[in-house]
Amino acid sequence: MTKTAFLRPRSAPAESLESLAGLLREWLPLQRWFAGKDRPVTDLGVLSTTELFPGCLHVLVHAAHGGVPAPGGATPAGDCYQLLLGVRERPSPRLGKALIGTVRDGLLAGLTVYDALQDPRAAQLLLERLRRPGTAGPLHFEGDPAHEVPAGLVPRLLKAEQSNSSLVYGDEYILKVFRRIQPGVNPDLEVPGALARQGCHRVPAPVAWLRTTHPFKATLGVLQPYLRNAADGWTLALDALASGDDFTAQAHDLGRATADVHLALSSAFPVGAPGENGQTAAAMTERLTAAAHAVPALQPYVPGLRGAFAALATCDAGPPAQRIHGDLHLGQVLRAGREWFVIDFEGEPSRPLSERRSAHSPVRDIAGMLRSFDYAARQRRPWRPEWARRCREAYCAGYAARAGWDPRKKHGLLRAYETDRAVYEVLYEARHRPDWLPVPMAAIERLAVRGN
């Protein structure tokens, strides 16, 4: 009998894995998807453990960033993360960077633990669980009964930096495993499913998914068709810049595609009244204040940026609030042939799930894409601002052709939402990619000037 034989086929008591806390406390902050890099982990607790199959544990951990419990004994402030941990008596040299370490004490003493998503065998067994609806303790494997996923697809883990982990199976399907878990239905399951029912072809429909009921109800992962031979908008834009090619035709088509998705979303979910600009401006100002406190480089521009938000309170209310993408940029769109597709409806992971599932002005998505054209243009030296300007114009024109209203005629709205997005980018880059901070700071300098 192996040392892992103590594990049960259902749920294991959380205390059986508390000995992992020391290893995970060192390993978690090194991961690209860990959100608390700028805050020390003061406590790490295991919330749930379930054996998915022999030698592989599904674990939810809580990383606390403050040692004082909240009122009423609630969990201290922090985040919940999803881990799939492989457990072996003898580590394989092929695991390489997947290794987390060897447990020194407790029920797992002497065993080596690693990130199972980087193990092809574990990745294949995970797909097998998704192919067959069922449960494992609090975990529920579900899927579209009209869609049969074939067996034996070879997995590969995508290496691109992102806030989650994704596995591609045989270039047929892609499984997104959410890392930072919040209670509720994840929009990346909810929205594509609703759009599929609307007949919107621009978003791949979910075919299988994983959720949990403990310690709270939450979505853990989604399997969707993989668009083989597709290229993301960011790569295509950089290629165009490198070769000196124009990108306005693609940007125009992308604007039309964005409008198609917005129109489908307005049919799939309830539509509210036009946004209450005063409340929106107050929320944007509050985010600016917090960001300037965290990133001192913002502070000289705060008066001008506040002016953009103050102008929002008195300008045209704009289109009705509705469900939107929430984090739209060139990396969230794919072009296959002559068609654009929109992916990753999770929204900004740093924002609460309730906010990401609520209605917002579609101008917010438009502003995100306009900022993305600027990001792309600044990857080449010398900087080509005219390239970004032409793309922005073409994108808005394409959007207007399908939506029936022109974002360029909502100048006050567009400036405020673009400013809010740039403030978010400054905070993100300062925390995760300091070398990129000059890109959003250049936009901040421009947007802080009245009328820009």
SULMO-V953833 format. One record per helix or strand. SS is the DSSP state (A for helix, B for strand). FROM is the first residue (numbers start at 0). TO is the last residue. Records with the same first field share a line. If there is no record, write none. Layout:
SS: FROM-TO ; FROM-TO
//
This chain:
A: 2-5 ; 13-27 ; 70-72 ; 92-97 ; 115-117 ; 119-130 ; 186-196 ; 232-242 ; 247-267 ; 276-293 ; 295-311 ; 329-331 ; 352-355 ; 362-376 ; 384-402 ; 406-408 ; 410-431 ; 433-446
B: 10-11 ; 42-52 ; 55-63 ; 69-69 ; 73-73 ; 77-87 ; 98-101 ; 111-114 ; 133-135 ; 138-142 ; 154-156 ; 164-168 ; 172-176 ; 179-180 ; 183-183 ; 205-211 ; 217-224 ; 230-231 ; 273-273 ; 319-319 ; 321-321 ; 332-335 ; 338-341 ; 359-359
//
